[in-house]
Amino acid sequence: MSMAKNKISRTVVWIIMGMVLVGLIGFGSFNFGGRVSAIGQVGDTEISADRYFREVNAQLNAFQAETGQRLPFAQAQAFGLDQAALQAVIGQVALENETARLGISVGDAQLAARIRDISAFAGVDGKFDRETYQFVLEQSGLTTTDFEQSLRSEVARTILQGAVAGGIALPGVYADTLFAWARETRDFTWAKLGAEALDAPVGTPDAATLTAWYEANPERFTLPQTRKLTYVWLRPEDVLDQVEVSDADLQALYDSRIDEFRAPERRLVERLVYGSQAEAEAAAKRLSEGTARFEDLVAERGLTLADIDLGDVTEAELGAAGAAVFALEAPGVVGPEPTDLGPALFRMNAALAAQETSFEAAKDGLKADYAADAARRLLSDMITELDDALAGGATLEDLAAEHKMALATLDWTGAESDGIAAYDAFREAAVLIEEGDYPQIADLSDGGLFALRLDAVVPPRLQSLDEVRDGAIAGWQADETVARLTAKAADMIARFKAGKTPASLGLTEVVETDFGRDGFIDGAPPALMQAVFALATTGDWAVVEDADGVLVVRLDALHTANQQSAEAQAIKGSFAQTTAQSLALDLQSAFSAALEAEAGITLDQAMINAVNTSFQ
């Protein structure tokens, strides 16, 4: 087919090719291995190797689009992307097998209409072009028969899917009920009873009472498993005295980081973009005439000042608008100026003068940075020597003596976070090391080095009452105080119902209004809001236990959600749509799984492995 005859340049043809290869992912536009092959079948319908290849490739492309990096196939398999692709293809083929069994098909007229709607097959006039159609399919390794059969199966499958999941709608009462629950607010009054509300302190328990309480709360006095560790640690600051720093070294470092010490002149700028030059000019005119403020223009476009804030920028960063903005000697607005997003008004709020830090002024900081970096390199160079010493039979104690490494022990339970235990590398090693393991040198995030040894593992142990007597007494007193306050609060509630108020009984009342379920009150336990929303009737009371006392709370009013507001309608509509889509997908998945089970699946693992190999 000549390019002149089709009136399509070679460049245009390859652009079309790129579009169709993407657009026909599900229509057989690749041919794995240059021949027709299958990785298995569902019922009587084969699962082509090409199709599985494309789906795996699509999964990898999706991951790359989301993360910005291409995932190695071995890692993709570890993440299960190949299995997800296989399951997706099996589900599609199961539906196609069922359409064939039911005799669902697409007529030639509808198929032709679908093909004409694919823009990749259009000529330069924008209309379907048969020669372009044939050329694109030929370059994709397809015949028109193969492609049209694939498209016919795809459309038939879509019809079956639509019949299964189409028309799913979330009942309005469902969204209304959830919205009402989530947006209901309440008014309530609460007061706290502390230990001072008791007639007398709880005192000290007798021996029998303390023993009974101790035995009922063993978890409070059980020591966790402890790993007894010995470690050596060498920090970069420990070898700073071995680092020599010359002025020439510091000057070279200063020159390499010159951008840190020479900051160009900058401006604090906001940018308001318009869709057309006319709109931008009209807005600028209103500003100059004083009929609108810049804030008014921002609000009219449904934005906030935070949305348009560019922060502090250089003249170069503003592009074509830079000269006009930097020409302002005082805060003001310029524009319209051209930008990549369209004409825009720029408001300059402050000018930041250029700044330069001389070498002499930066010298002390540079010296510290240079020395720290040199110390880290020095420690890195020591790793092989230290490992060789351990391999030759040296102990951690030997390393500490010969290389001035700090030697220490640590009883590790996993809760420690000070000193070397603050480093993730040490924490991971402390968990994984076993008795008899060979000590190895490992590095820390700041360049330090360490090695450790597990000396013993002490299993969890319940401490005796004699060991924890003071703590047990304090624990009993706290629990007993809360128990007595709870009983006192219950008595108070009875008196409240008889006409008394918290204030009349010496409590400090706190009134809260319009609180939602996710409301937070500083100084109150989270259980307070749960108790408030558990109350059913205005005037009802509840008791809420706190760590050092109890709270009494009364429900004052219930405020139902406004179901008719624009916000409510938007939220419920979006929720209903996404939930219906989720239900439809779940229904389709369940239907496909049932078809797979009924029709039966056979897979050729050797062929699947062959396809997977092409990605490695």
Protein Blocks (a to p, Z undefined) as FASTA:
>chain_A
ZZklnopafklmmmmmmmmmmmmmmnopacehhiacdfbdehjbccdfklmmmmmmmmmm
mmmmmnopacdfklmmmnommmmmmmmmmmmmmmmmmmmmnopacdfklmmmmmmmpmkl
pcfkopacfklmmmmmmmnopafklmmmmmmmmmmmmmmmmmmmgoiacdfklmmmmmmm
mmpccddddddddfklpmbdebjadfklmmmmmmmmmmlmcccdddddddddddfklmmm
mpccdfklmmmmmmmmmmmmmccddddddddddfbfklmmmmmmmmmnopacfklmmmmn
opafklmmgbjadfklnommlmmmmmpmbdcdedddddfkbccddddfbdcddddddfkl
mmmmmmmmmmmmmmmmmmmmmmmmmmmmmmnopafklmmmmnopacdddddehlacghjl
lpmklmmmmmmpcghiacdddddfkopacddddfbdcddddddfklmmmmmmmmmmmmmm
mmmmmmmmmmmmmmmmnopafklnopacdddehiafkbccehiafklmmmmmmpmbghia
cddddfkbccddddfbdcdddfkbmklmmmmmmmmmmmmmmmmmmmmmmmmmmmmmmnop
addfklmmmmmmmmZZ
